[in-house]
Amino acid sequence: MVLKYTITGKEFEMATSTIQNNIRKLRFEADEMTQQELADRARVSRQTIVAIEKGNYSPSLELAFRLAHIFNTPLDQVFIYEPEDKA
């Protein structure tokens, strides 16, 4: 999918991407950590964790690193970036 937008009369294209995550799996492996426990440790709301897990929200870079640190796991094992091919 390609998003098109116009700024000051010039049209730009921006390829979209999909970011998958393993947060639910990592929580389970971490003694079945609850979403609230993870949220408290990451200093965000439980709703933010829910949205990230569902793929409805991509976290900031800082939050992504914070989550990886909480699980003591490399960032690329918490989040998987899959660019969509341009058609």
Backbone as CSV, one residue per row, in Angstrom:
resi,resn,N_x,N_y,N_z,CA_x,CA_y,CA_z,C_x,C_y,C_z
1,MET,0.848,-1.176,0.000,0.000,0.000,0.000,0.892,1.237,0.000
2,VAL,0.532,2.216,-0.784,1.282,3.461,-0.873,0.342,4.601,-0.523
3,LEU,0.746,5.417,0.425,-0.029,6.595,0.791,0.461,7.765,-0.031
4,LYS,-0.456,8.564,-0.552,-0.086,9.754,-1.306,-0.576,10.969,-0.539
5,TYR,0.266,11.978,-0.492,-0.134,13.206,0.165,0.504,14.381,-0.556
6,THR,-0.067,15.552,-0.379,0.402,16.743,-1.069,0.809,17.793,-0.045
7,ILE,2.003,18.345,-0.258,2.494,19.432,0.592,2.927,20.558,-0.337
8,THR,2.394,21.724,-0.111,2.699,22.916,-0.928,2.707,22.601,-2.419
9,GLY,1.660,21.913,-2.875,1.501,21.647,-4.295,2.312,20.496,-4.852
10,LYS,3.157,19.876,-4.062,3.953,18.738,-4.531,3.386,17.454,-3.946
11,GLU,3.256,16.455,-4.802,2.717,15.170,-4.353,3.860,14.256,-3.932
12,PHE,3.690,13.613,-2.800,4.674,12.689,-2.273,4.021,11.332,-2.070
13,GLU,4.819,10.293,-2.155,4.345,8.944,-1.857,5.122,8.423,-0.663
14,MET,4.425,7.708,0.190,5.058,7.115,1.350,4.587,5.672,1.450
15,ALA,5.520,4.739,1.345,5.165,3.327,1.465,4.803,3.038,2.914
16,THR,3.779,2.256,3.092,3.403,1.868,4.443,4.145,0.588,4.812
17,SER,4.164,0.305,6.074,4.825,-0.913,6.531,3.999,-1.525,7.643
18,THR,4.332,-2.738,7.941,3.659,-3.445,9.015,4.692,-3.780,10.072
19,ILE,4.373,-3.447,11.293,5.245,-3.804,12.403,4.509,-4.826,13.252
20,GLN,5.047,-6.025,13.281,4.494,-7.092,14.120,5.211,-7.039,15.469
21,ASN,4.644,-7.686,16.469,5.342,-7.733,17.749,5.088,-9.054,18.457
22,ASN,5.984,-9.363,19.370,5.913,-10.596,20.170,5.648,-10.295,21.637
23,ILE,5.021,-9.173,21.925,4.851,-8.760,23.318,4.011,-9.750,24.112
24,ARG,2.919,-10.200,23.547,2.064,-11.150,24.282,2.852,-12.415,24.627
25,LYS,3.580,-12.947,23.661,4.398,-14.143,23.882,5.460,-13.883,24.949
26,LEU,6.120,-12.733,24.870,7.165,-12.394,25.839,6.577,-12.219,27.242
27,ARG,5.380,-11.645,27.325,4.732,-11.524,28.638,4.454,-12.901,29.226
28,PHE,3.974,-13.811,28.384,3.683,-15.167,28.854,4.955,-15.841,29.355
29,GLU,6.043,-15.672,28.604,7.318,-16.282,28.984,7.935,-15.627,30.220
30,ALA,7.489,-14.425,30.539,7.986,-13.707,31.721,7.028,-13.932,32.887
31,ASP,6.842,-15.193,33.238,5.962,-15.575,34.357,4.550,-15.024,34.199
32,GLU,4.055,-15.048,32.962,2.706,-14.590,32.660,2.451,-13.170,33.176
33,MET,3.390,-12.282,32.865,3.272,-10.874,33.238,1.972,-10.315,32.665
34,THR,1.243,-9.563,33.456,0.005,-8.966,32.969,0.306,-7.721,32.146
35,GLN,-0.688,-7.309,31.384,-0.543,-6.066,30.622,-0.327,-4.895,31.570
36,GLN,-1.000,-4.911,32.707,-0.854,-3.812,33.670,0.552,-3.796,34.267
37,GLU,1.094,-4.971,34.583,2.462,-5.027,35.116,3.461,-4.479,34.098
38,LEU,3.299,-4.862,32.840,4.187,-4.361,31.800,4.014,-2.853,31.640
39,ALA,2.785,-2.404,31.630,2.522,-0.971,31.501,3.179,-0.185,32.630
40,ASP,3.071,-0.678,33.856,3.678,0.002,34.999,5.193,0.080,34.842
41,ARG,5.804,-1.015,34.430,7.264,-1.031,34.261,7.710,-0.141,33.114
42,ALA,6.882,-0.052,32.062,7.233,0.758,30.894,6.799,2.221,31.042
43,ARG,6.057,2.511,32.125,5.562,3.863,32.401,4.601,4.369,31.317
44,VAL,3.681,3.474,30.927,2.613,3.828,29.988,1.308,3.259,30.529
45,SER,0.212,3.540,29.863,-1.069,2.999,30.304,-1.237,1.559,29.800
46,ARG,-2.116,0.829,30.468,-2.434,-0.524,30.023,-3.037,-0.479,28.630
47,GLN,-3.814,0.561,28.346,-4.434,0.702,27.032,-3.376,0.830,25.931
48,THR,-2.257,1.456,26.244,-1.165,1.568,25.269,-0.598,0.191,24.961
49,ILE,-0.405,-0.627,25.993,0.108,-1.992,25.789,-0.884,-2.801,24.958
50,VAL,-2.166,-2.676,25.262,-3.209,-3.382,24.499,-3.139,-2.977,23.031
51,ALA,-3.056,-1.682,22.766,-3.031,-1.189,21.386,-1.784,-1.669,20.640
52,ILE,-0.643,-1.693,21.323,0.588,-2.185,20.689,0.445,-3.670,20.377
53,GLU,-0.016,-4.448,21.343,-0.176,-5.896,21.136,-1.105,-6.192,19.960
54,LYS,-2.169,-5.423,19.833,-3.138,-5.647,18.761,-2.651,-5.126,17.415
55,GLY,-1.551,-4.378,17.414,-1.049,-3.807,16.176,-1.768,-2.539,15.757
56,ASN,-2.519,-1.956,16.671,-3.240,-0.712,16.378,-2.392,0.529,16.606
57,TYR,-1.233,0.354,17.227,-0.377,1.482,17.585,1.076,1.043,17.500
58,SER,1.882,1.849,16.836,3.317,1.592,16.791,3.979,2.483,17.842
59,PRO,4.736,1.897,18.751,5.318,2.695,19.835,6.428,3.609,19.327
60,SER,6.727,4.614,20.121,7.878,5.461,19.823,9.134,4.609,19.907
61,LEU,10.193,5.104,19.349,11.464,4.384,19.401,11.901,4.187,20.852
62,GLU,11.723,5.215,21.661,12.099,5.121,23.073,11.306,4.026,23.784
63,LEU,10.007,3.974,23.565,9.179,2.954,24.207,9.533,1.563,23.690
64,ALA,9.818,1.447,22.415,10.213,0.151,21.858,11.480,-0.360,22.548
65,PHE,12.461,0.511,22.714,13.691,0.110,23.404,13.419,-0.215,24.878
66,ARG,12.541,0.558,25.500,12.205,0.307,26.910,11.568,-1.073,27.067
67,LEU,10.659,-1.430,26.159,10.014,-2.748,26.223,11.034,-3.865,26.009
68,ALA,11.929,-3.685,25.043,12.971,-4.690,24.810,13.840,-4.856,26.051
69,HIS,14.158,-3.746,26.701,14.983,-3.801,27.917,14.252,-4.533,29.048
70,ILE,12.967,-4.288,29.191,12.183,-4.952,30.240,12.237,-6.466,30.064
71,PHE,12.154,-6.913,28.813,12.185,-8.353,28.543,13.606,-8.889,28.373
72,ASN,14.601,-7.988,28.473,15.999,-8.386,28.287,16.163,-9.146,26.964
73,THR,15.572,-8.556,25.926,15.496,-9.183,24.608,15.887,-8.155,23.549
74,PRO,16.626,-8.560,22.520,16.956,-7.612,21.453,15.691,-7.028,20.811
75,LEU,15.794,-5.789,20.423,14.652,-5.075,19.845,14.027,-5.838,18.680
76,ASP,14.863,-6.440,17.833,14.318,-7.126,16.659,13.657,-8.458,16.992
77,GLN,13.691,-8.853,18.261,12.931,-10.032,18.687,11.634,-9.633,19.381
78,VAL,11.513,-8.345,19.692,10.265,-7.828,20.254,9.382,-7.311,19.118
79,PHE,9.996,-6.565,18.196,9.278,-5.987,17.060,9.883,-6.484,15.762
80,ILE,9.020,-6.812,14.817,9.456,-7.301,13.504,8.922,-6.330,12.462
81,TYR,9.833,-5.713,11.729,9.473,-4.755,10.689,9.345,-5.465,9.369
82,GLU,8.196,-5.330,8.723,7.952,-5.962,7.422,7.457,-4.898,6.459
83,PRO,8.368,-4.340,5.630,7.906,-3.339,4.657,7.010,-3.986,3.613
84,GLU,6.023,-3.237,3.181,5.152,-3.737,2.118,5.792,-3.360,0.797
85,ASP,5.761,-4.288,-0.148,6.320,-4.031,-1.467,5.479,-3.011,-2.204
86,LYS,6.159,-2.153,-2.943,5.452,-1.212,-3.803,4.907,-1.946,-5.004
87,ALA,3.685,-1.738,-5.309,3.069,-2.418,-6.470,3.230,-1.600,-7.719
